């Protein structure tokens, strides 16, 4: 659409503002929003107890946020065109901050779920809009460093979220995991109002001068993504396709998501511009980001669960195992940004995948005698690889995207990571349950009086129990129970090993995508499209 067709937002101080100040400004809200996807996980038992609900019911505190977040996330471009990007961004920050206050004050579970929906609506557009602001604020040769700053918020936040949530919940109250958003949100609003401006090429249209509301597109997208999040979150609990509930939502999801793609491809002013996927580097980078989100969120949920359920770590201590990995990512991100000016992005991605996969495969060799130091170093190795992924993938994704289409591109790109994250958590949960049953059925076959090793273990356990005061008959029964408990722990341990190994192997799928990328070269100067 030519500029004359709408009102053009023309900043007067855009060039006067240091882009690094803008980067830190938009990272504040992004960090706050991404943090809230994981900070509440460890507080669910406390929330359930405080609000007189079951733990199963309290999981809707997570689901409601993810559903509303996913629905609004790809619509940032449309709302930016309607309201102006700066105004829309500030509205989102204000809504997120206000709903965080309401979440902390919620008197009941129903109220908390409602406020989490509002929080997800406010937070959903923060990631793509802030990334769009960063992409256009920096010249091409400095874009890698800009993505490094943004990546510190997106990658580090879900890593430290469980640690921070555990510490706040243990020492104060679960309500403070929401209250901590207030000062950050207010500071973000003040800085955004002062420093951020809409670019001159962003054409605004209003409903009065021709902008149409795509009700069908909105409805299909909201219903499809909402059904997808419910399927992923409730699938294992409802036994997947054995449940009519999951089948119904899965059908709705499939029909709506296919329909929204077909519908949006025919619209002149779509809610989501799927035509942008024709750009090869962007499409391949989006797929790579989906896989990365799958592994990042899946492994971040997997390791604390293993430490707490099998090794008896507290929520705080298990979070401390993850924290050094987050510190490593934060330290390496600027280094990666500088390396992008000398090394082609796709080779850095290959290196990062290999290192991160090596860390995950090392975790697949964990056992029940694992010490704290080994757990920390395995996570550090995995995290050091992750640092080489987000920035190069983001740089490749937007290398050939025109600036006027950046809003549409960032929405789909971030949606892919969020869907990947939800899929990763759902897959990990299912894999642990199914593989634990499989390993239990294999191991229990050896628990027979005809097995010499089992007989010997039974005798030794019985003698040990008698030495601690049990009678002969009681010691025999207790020995059977003791060995069966050991079997359950071993079967769970093996299921965790399978999940870690699967994550490591799955990560390797990103490598072939890099060889299909269109070469863009290191970011040394102005971009020249091949």
PALUM-311514 format. One line per field, with one value per residue (C-alpha): z, x, y; residue number from 1; residue in three letters. Coordinates in steps of 0.5 Angstrom, whole numbers. Each point is the difference from the previous one (the first is absolute). Example, Ala and Ser with C-alpha at 12.3 -4.5 7.8 and 13.67 -1.06 7.14 Angstrom:
PALUM-311514
Z	16; -2
X	25; 2
Y	-9; 7
i	1; 2
aa	ALA; SER
***
This chain:
PALUM-311514
Z	0; -2; 6; -3; 2; 8; 5; 1; 7; -1; 6; 1; 5; -3; -2; 6; 5; 1; -3; 6; 5; -4; 0; 8; 0; -4; 3; 7; -2; -4; 6; 5; -5; -2; 8; 1; -4; 5; 6; 3; -2; 7; 4; -3; 7; 4; -4; 0; 8; 0; -4; 2; -6; -3; -3; -7; 0; 2; -7; -3; 3; -5; -6; 0; -1; -5; -4; 0; -1; -6; -3; 0; -2; -7; -1; 2; -7; -1; 7; -2; -6; 3; 6; -1; 2; 6; 3; -1; 3; 6; 1; 0; 6; 4; -1; 2; 6; 2; 0; 3; 6; 0; -1; 7; 3; -2; 5; -4; -5; -5; 1; -1; -6; -3; 2; -3; -7; 0; 2; -6; -5; 3; -1; -6; -5; 4; -3; -7; 0; 5; -5; -6; 3; 1; -7; -3; 5; -2; -6; -3; 2; 7; 0; 3; 6; 1; -1; 6; 5; -2; 0; 7; 2; -4; 2; 7; 3; -1; 3; 7; 0; 4; 5; 1; 1; 5; 4; 0; 2; 6; 3; -1; -4; -7; -1; 0; -7; -3; 4; -2; -7; 3; 0; -6; -4; 2; -1; -7; -2; 2; -4; -6; 0; 0; -4; -5; -7; -6; -6; -6; -4; 4; -3; 5; -2; 4; -1; -2; -6; -3; 5; 1; 5; -2; 5; -3; 0; 7; 2; -3; 2; 8; 0; -4; 5; 6; -2; -1; 7; 3; -4; 2; 7; 2; -5; 5; 6; -5; -3; -7; -5; 5; 2; -4; 3; -3; -7; 0; 1; -4; -6; 1; 1; -7; -4; 3; -1; -8; -1; 3; -5; -6; 2; 1; -6; -4; 4; -2; 7; 4; 8; -2; -6; -2; -7; 4; 1; -7; 2; 0; 6; 4; -1; 2; 6; 3; -1; 4; 5; 1; 2; 4; 4; 1; 3; 4; 3; 1; 3; 4; 3; 0; 4; 6; 0; 0; 6; 4; -1; 0; 4; 5; -2; 3; -5; 1; 0; -7; -2; 2; -5; -6; 2; -2; -7; 0; 2; -6; -5; 3; -1; -7; -3; -1; -3; -5; -2; -1; -4; -5; -3; -2; 0; -4; 4; -2; 2; 7; 0; -2; 6; 5; -2; 1; 6; 3; -2; 3; 7; -1; -2; 6; 5; -3; 3; 7; 6; 7; 3; -4; 4; -1; -3; -6; -1; 0; -5; -5; 0; -1; -6; -3; 1; -3; -6; 0; 1; -8; -2; 1; -2; -7; -1; 1; -5; -5; 0; -1; -5; -6; 3; -2; 6; -1; 1; 6; 4; -3; 0; 7; 2; -3; 2; 7; -1; -2; 6; 5; -4; 0; 8; 1; -4; 3; 7; -2; -3; 6; 4; -4; -1; 7; 2; -6; 0; 8; -1; -6; 5; 6; -4; -3; 7; 4; -4; 4; 7; 0; 6; -6; -2; 4; 1; 2; 5; 3; 0; 4; 5; 1; 1; 5; 4; 0; 2; 6; 2; 1; 4; -4; 1; -5; -3; 0; -3; -6; -2; 1; -4; -6; 1; 0; -6; -4; 2; -3; -6; -1; 1; -5; -5; 1; -1; -7; -2; 1; -3; -6; 0; 0; -6; -4; 1; -2; -6; -2; 0; -5; -5; 0; -4; -7; 0; 0; -6; -4; 3; -5; 1; 3; 2; 7; 2; -2; -4; -4; -2; -7; -2; -4
X	0; 3; 1; -5; -5; 0; 4; 7; 3; 6; 5; 4; 5; 1; 7; 2; -1; 5; -2; 3; -4; -6; 2; 0; -6; -4; 4; -3; -7; 2; 4; -6; -5; 4; 2; -8; 0; 4; 0; -6; 1; 3; -5; -6; 0; 0; -6; -4; 0; -1; -6; -3; 1; 3; 7; -3; -5; 6; 3; -5; 4; 5; -4; -5; 7; 3; -7; -1; 7; 0; -6; 2; 7; 0; -5; 5; 1; -8; 0; 6; -3; -7; 3; 7; 6; 2; -7; -2; 7; -2; -7; 3; 5; -5; -5; 5; 2; -7; -2; 6; -2; -7; 3; 4; -7; -4; -5; -2; 3; -6; 2; 8; -2; -3; 5; 5; -4; 1; 7; 1; -3; 4; 6; -1; 2; 6; 5; -1; -1; 6; 4; -3; 3; 7; 0; -1; 4; 6; 4; 1; 7; -2; -6; 3; 2; -7; -3; 5; -3; -7; 2; 3; -7; -4; 5; 3; -7; -3; 6; 0; -7; -1; 6; -3; -7; 2; 4; -6; -5; 5; 2; -7; -6; -2; -4; 7; 2; -5; 1; 7; -2; -3; 7; 2; -6; 0; 7; -1; -6; 4; 6; -5; -4; 7; 4; -3; -4; -3; 4; -2; -2; -5; -7; -5; -8; -6; -7; -2; 4; 0; 3; -4; -1; 1; -5; 1; 8; -1; -5; 4; 7; -3; -4; 6; 5; -4; -2; 7; 3; -6; 2; 7; -1; -5; 2; 4; -5; -6; 4; 0; -4; -3; -4; -6; 2; 7; -3; -5; 5; 5; -6; -1; 7; 1; -6; 2; 7; -1; -5; 3; 6; -4; -5; 6; 4; -6; -1; 3; 1; 1; 1; 6; 4; 1; 3; 7; 1; 2; 7; 4; 5; -6; -4; 6; 2; -7; 0; 6; -2; -6; 5; 4; -6; -2; 7; 1; -7; 0; 7; -2; -6; 4; 6; -3; -6; 6; 4; -6; -4; 6; 5; -4; 3; -4; -3; 5; 6; -3; 0; 7; 2; -3; 2; 8; -3; -4; 6; 5; -6; 0; 8; 0; -5; 4; 6; -5; -2; 7; 2; -6; 4; 6; -4; -6; -6; -2; 7; -1; -7; 4; 5; -5; -5; 6; 2; -7; -2; 7; -3; -6; 3; 4; -6; -3; 6; -2; -2; -3; 7; 1; 4; -2; 6; -1; -7; 2; 6; -5; -5; 6; 2; -7; -1; 6; -2; -7; 4; 2; -7; -5; 4; 3; -7; -4; 6; -1; -8; 0; 6; -5; -6; -2; -1; -7; -2; 4; -6; -3; 6; 2; -7; 0; 8; -2; -6; 4; 4; -6; -3; 6; 1; -7; 1; 7; -3; -6; 4; 5; -6; -3; 7; 2; -7; 0; 8; -1; -5; 4; 6; -4; -3; 7; 3; -5; 1; 6; -3; -2; 3; 3; 5; 6; 2; -7; 0; 7; -2; -6; 4; 5; -6; -4; 7; 1; -7; 0; 7; -4; -6; -5; -2; 1; -7; 0; 7; -2; -6; 3; 6; -5; -3; 7; 3; -7; 1; 7; -3; -4; 5; 5; -6; -1; 7; 0; -6; 4; 6; -4; -3; 7; 2; -6; 1; 7; -1; -6; 4; 5; -6; 2; 6; -2; -4; 6; 2; -6; 1; 1; 7; 0; 7; 3; -3; 5; -3; -7; -4; 0; -5; 2
Y	0; 7; 5; 4; -5; 1; 4; -1; 0; 5; 0; 7; -3; -7; 1; 4; -6; -5; -7; -4; 4; -2; -7; 0; 3; -5; -6; 2; -1; -6; -3; 1; -3; -7; 0; -1; -6; -4; 4; -3; -8; -1; 4; -4; -4; 6; 3; -6; 0; 7; 1; -7; -3; -7; 0; -2; 6; 4; -2; 5; 6; -2; -3; 7; 4; -4; 0; 7; 1; -4; 3; 7; -1; 0; 6; 5; 3; 1; 4; 4; 2; 2; 3; 2; -5; 4; 2; -8; -2; 5; -3; -7; 2; 4; -6; -5; 4; 1; -7; -2; 4; -3; -7; 1; 3; -6; -2; -7; -5; 2; 8; -2; -4; 6; 5; -5; 0; 8; -1; -4; 5; 5; -4; -3; 5; 3; -5; 1; 7; 1; -4; 4; 7; -3; -3; 7; 4; -3; 0; -7; 0; 1; -4; -7; 4; 3; -7; -2; 5; -3; -7; 1; 2; -6; -5; 1; 2; -7; -3; 4; 0; -6; 2; 7; -3; -5; 5; 5; -5; -3; 6; 5; -2; -2; 6; 4; -4; 5; 6; 0; 2; 7; 4; -3; 1; 7; 2; -3; 4; 6; -1; -2; 6; 4; -4; -4; 3; -3; -1; 5; -6; -3; 2; 1; -2; 1; -3; 6; 1; -7; -5; -6; -5; -7; -3; -7; 0; 2; -5; -6; 2; 1; -6; -5; 3; -1; -7; -2; 3; -4; -6; 1; 1; -5; -5; -5; 1; -2; -6; 4; -4; -4; 6; 3; 6; 1; -3; 5; 6; -3; 0; 7; 2; -4; 3; 7; 1; -3; 4; 7; -2; 0; 6; 4; -1; 3; 6; 7; 2; -7; 0; -5; 1; -7; 2; 2; -7; 0; 3; -6; 2; 2; -6; -4; 4; 0; -8; 0; 5; -5; -6; 5; 2; -8; -2; 7; -1; -7; -1; 6; -4; -7; 2; 3; -6; -5; 3; 1; -6; -5; 3; 4; 7; 6; 5; 5; -5; -3; 7; 2; -6; 4; 7; -1; -2; 6; 4; -3; 2; 7; 0; -3; 4; 6; -4; -3; 6; 3; -7; 1; 5; -5; -6; -2; -1; -7; -3; 3; -4; -7; 1; 2; -6; -5; 3; 1; -7; -3; 3; -3; -7; 1; 1; -7; -3; 2; -5; 0; 2; 6; 6; 7; 2; -5; 3; 7; -1; -4; 5; 5; -3; -1; 8; 2; -3; 3; 7; -1; -2; 6; 6; -4; -3; 7; 4; -5; 0; 8; 1; 0; 3; 7; 4; 2; -8; 0; 0; -6; -4; 1; -2; -7; -1; 1; -4; -6; 0; 0; -6; -4; 2; -3; -6; -1; 0; -4; -5; -1; -1; -6; -3; 0; -4; -5; -1; -1; -6; -3; 0; -3; -5; -3; 1; -4; -6; -1; 1; -8; -5; -3; 5; -1; 8; 1; -5; 3; 7; -2; -4; 6; 5; -5; -1; 8; 1; -5; 4; 6; -3; -4; -7; -5; -1; 8; 1; -5; 4; 7; -3; -1; 7; 3; -4; 2; 7; 0; -3; 6; 5; -4; 0; 7; 2; -4; 4; 6; -2; -2; 7; 3; -4; 2; 7; 0; -4; 4; 6; -3; 2; 7; -2; -2; 7; 4; -3; 2; 7; 6; 2; 7; 1; 3; 6; 5; 5; 2; -6; -2; -5; -5
i	1; 2; 3; 4; 5; 6; 7; 8; 9; 10; 11; 12; 13; 14; 15; 16; 17; 18; 19; 20; 21; 22; 23; 24; 25; 26; 27; 28; 29; 30; 31; 32; 33; 34; 35; 36; 37; 38; 39; 40; 41; 42; 43; 44; 45; 46; 47; 48; 49; 50; 51; 52; 53; 54; 55; 56; 57; 58; 59; 60; 61; 62; 63; 64; 65; 66; 67; 68; 69; 70; 71; 72; 73; 74; 75; 76; 77; 78; 79; 80; 81; 82; 83; 84; 85; 86; 87; 88; 89; 90; 91; 92; 93; 94; 95; 96; 97; 98; 99; 100; 101; 102; 103; 104; 105; 106; 107; 108; 109; 110; 111; 112; 113; 114; 115; 116; 117; 118; 119; 120; 121; 122; 123; 124; 125; 126; 127; 128; 129; 130; 131; 132; 133; 134; 135; 136; 137; 138; 139; 140; 141; 142; 143; 144; 145; 146; 147; 148; 149; 150; 151; 152; 153; 154; 155; 156; 157; 158; 159; 160; 161; 162; 163; 164; 165; 166; 167; 168; 169; 170; 171; 172; 173; 174; 175; 176; 177; 178; 179; 180; 181; 182; 183; 184; 185; 186; 187; 188; 189; 190; 191; 192; 193; 194; 195; 196; 197; 198; 199; 200; 201; 202; 203; 204; 205; 206; 207; 208; 209; 210; 211; 212; 213; 214; 215; 216; 217; 218; 219; 220; 221; 222; 223; 224; 225; 226; 227; 228; 229; 230; 231; 232; 233; 234; 235; 236; 237; 238; 239; 240; 241; 242; 243; 244; 245; 246; 247; 248; 249; 250; 251; 252; 253; 254; 255; 256; 257; 258; 259; 260; 261; 262; 263; 264; 265; 266; 267; 268; 269; 270; 271; 272; 273; 274; 275; 276; 277; 278; 279; 280; 281; 282; 283; 284; 285; 286; 287; 288; 289; 290; 291; 292; 293; 294; 295; 296; 297; 298; 299; 300; 301; 302; 303; 304; 305; 306; 307; 308; 309; 310; 311; 312; 313; 314; 315; 316; 317; 318; 319; 320; 321; 322; 323; 324; 325; 326; 327; 328; 329; 330; 331; 332; 333; 334; 335; 336; 337; 338; 339; 340; 341; 342; 343; 344; 345; 346; 347; 348; 349; 350; 351; 352; 353; 354; 355; 356; 357; 358; 359; 360; 361; 362; 363; 364; 365; 366; 367; 368; 369; 370; 371; 372; 373; 374; 375; 376; 377; 378; 379; 380; 381; 382; 383; 384; 385; 386; 387; 388; 389; 390; 391; 392; 393; 394; 395; 396; 397; 398; 399; 400; 401; 402; 403; 404; 405; 406; 407; 408; 409; 410; 411; 412; 413; 414; 415; 416; 417; 418; 419; 420; 421; 422; 423; 424; 425; 426; 427; 428; 429; 430; 431; 432; 433; 434; 435; 436; 437; 438; 439; 440; 441; 442; 443; 444; 445; 446; 447; 448; 449; 450; 451; 452; 453; 454; 455; 456; 457; 458; 459; 460; 461; 462; 463; 464; 465; 466; 467; 468; 469; 470; 471; 472; 473; 474; 475; 476; 477; 478; 479; 480; 481; 482; 483; 484; 485; 486; 487; 488; 489; 490; 491; 492; 493; 494; 495; 496; 497; 498; 499; 500; 501; 502; 503; 504; 505; 506; 507; 508; 509; 510; 511; 512; 513; 514; 515; 516; 517; 518; 519; 520; 521; 522; 523; 524; 525; 526; 527; 528; 529; 530
aa	UNK; UNK; UNK; UNK; UNK; UNK; UNK; UNK; UNK; UNK; UNK; UNK; UNK; UNK; UNK; UNK; UNK; UNK; UNK; UNK; UNK; UNK; UNK; UNK; UNK; UNK; UNK; UNK; UNK; UNK; UNK; UNK; UNK; UNK; UNK; UNK; UNK; UNK; UNK; UNK; UNK; UNK; UNK; UNK; UNK; UNK; UNK; UNK; UNK; UNK; UNK; UNK; UNK; UNK; UNK; UNK; UNK; UNK; UNK; UNK; UNK; UNK; UNK; UNK; UNK; UNK; UNK; UNK; UNK; UNK; UNK; UNK; UNK; UNK; UNK; UNK; UNK; UNK; UNK; UNK; UNK; UNK; UNK; UNK; UNK; UNK; UNK; UNK; UNK; UNK; UNK; UNK; UNK; UNK; UNK; UNK; UNK; UNK; UNK; UNK; UNK; UNK; UNK; UNK; UNK; UNK; UNK; UNK; UNK; UNK; UNK; UNK; UNK; UNK; UNK; UNK; UNK; UNK; UNK; UNK; UNK; UNK; UNK; UNK; UNK; UNK; UNK; UNK; UNK; UNK; UNK; UNK; UNK; UNK; UNK; UNK; UNK; UNK; UNK; UNK; UNK; UNK; UNK; UNK; UNK; UNK; UNK; UNK; UNK; UNK; UNK; UNK; UNK; UNK; UNK; UNK; UNK; UNK; UNK; UNK; UNK; UNK; UNK; UNK; UNK; UNK; UNK; UNK; UNK; UNK; UNK; UNK; UNK; UNK; UNK; UNK; UNK; UNK; UNK; UNK; UNK; UNK; UNK; UNK; UNK; UNK; UNK; UNK; UNK; UNK; UNK; UNK; UNK; UNK; UNK; UNK; UNK; UNK; UNK; UNK; UNK; UNK; UNK; UNK; UNK; UNK; UNK; UNK; UNK; UNK; UNK; UNK; UNK; UNK; UNK; UNK; UNK; UNK; UNK; UNK; UNK; UNK; UNK; UNK; UNK; UNK; UNK; UNK; UNK; UNK; UNK; UNK; UNK; UNK; UNK; UNK; UNK; UNK; UNK; UNK; UNK; UNK; UNK; UNK; UNK; UNK; UNK; UNK; UNK; UNK; UNK; UNK; UNK; UNK; UNK; UNK; UNK; UNK; UNK; UNK; UNK; UNK; UNK; UNK; UNK; UNK; UNK; UNK; UNK; UNK; UNK; UNK; UNK; UNK; UNK; UNK; UNK; UNK; UNK; UNK; UNK; UNK; UNK; UNK; UNK; UNK; UNK; UNK; UNK; UNK; UNK; UNK; UNK; UNK; UNK; UNK; UNK; UNK; UNK; UNK; UNK; UNK; UNK; UNK; UNK; UNK; UNK; UNK; UNK; UNK; UNK; UNK; UNK; UNK; UNK; UNK; UNK; UNK; UNK; UNK; UNK; UNK; UNK; UNK; UNK; UNK; UNK; UNK; UNK; UNK; UNK; UNK; UNK; UNK; UNK; UNK; UNK; UNK; UNK; UNK; UNK; UNK; UNK; UNK; UNK; UNK; UNK; UNK; UNK; UNK; UNK; UNK; UNK; UNK; UNK; UNK; UNK; UNK; UNK; UNK; UNK; UNK; UNK; UNK; UNK; UNK; UNK; UNK; UNK; UNK; UNK; UNK; UNK; UNK; UNK; UNK; UNK; UNK; UNK; UNK; UNK; UNK; UNK; UNK; UNK; UNK; UNK; UNK; UNK; UNK; UNK; UNK; UNK; UNK; UNK; UNK; UNK; UNK; UNK; UNK; UNK; UNK; UNK; UNK; UNK; UNK; UNK; UNK; UNK; UNK; UNK; UNK; UNK; UNK; UNK; UNK; UNK; UNK; UNK; UNK; UNK; UNK; UNK; UNK; UNK; UNK; UNK; UNK; UNK; UNK; UNK; UNK; UNK; UNK; UNK; UNK; UNK; UNK; UNK; UNK; UNK; UNK; UNK; UNK; UNK; UNK; UNK; UNK; UNK; UNK; UNK; UNK; UNK; UNK; UNK; UNK; UNK; UNK; UNK; UNK; UNK; UNK; UNK; UNK; UNK; UNK; UNK; UNK; UNK; UNK; UNK; UNK; UNK; UNK; UNK; UNK; UNK; UNK; UNK; UNK; UNK; UNK; UNK; UNK; UNK; UNK; UNK; UNK; UNK; UNK; UNK; UNK; UNK; UNK; UNK; UNK; UNK; UNK; UNK; UNK; UNK; UNK; UNK; UNK; UNK; UNK; UNK; UNK; UNK; UNK; UNK; UNK; UNK; UNK; UNK; UNK; UNK; UNK; UNK; UNK; UNK; UNK; UNK; UNK; UNK; UNK; UNK; UNK; UNK; UNK
***
